[in-house]
Amino acid sequence: MRFFIDTAEVSQIKELHKWGVVDGVTTNPSLVAAAGRDYPTIIREICEFCEGPVSAEVLSLDTEGMMKE
């Protein structure tokens, strides 16, 4: 079994990552909004230390914007 944490709280992700139990991270714009931080910044921070897959939903509603993200 693989464990993916679903949050945008970087401190929580880092803590579980230190425990060695996180295989990847999923997040979305709603979770990032609740964290009160900038979306691209949070995703970059997570990708800097998370070795597993990071799934981040796009923000754009149109095809061109989605492809750019």
Helices and strands as residue ranges (DSSP letters): E 4-6, H 10-19, E 24-27, H 29-35, H 39-49, E 54-56, H 63-68
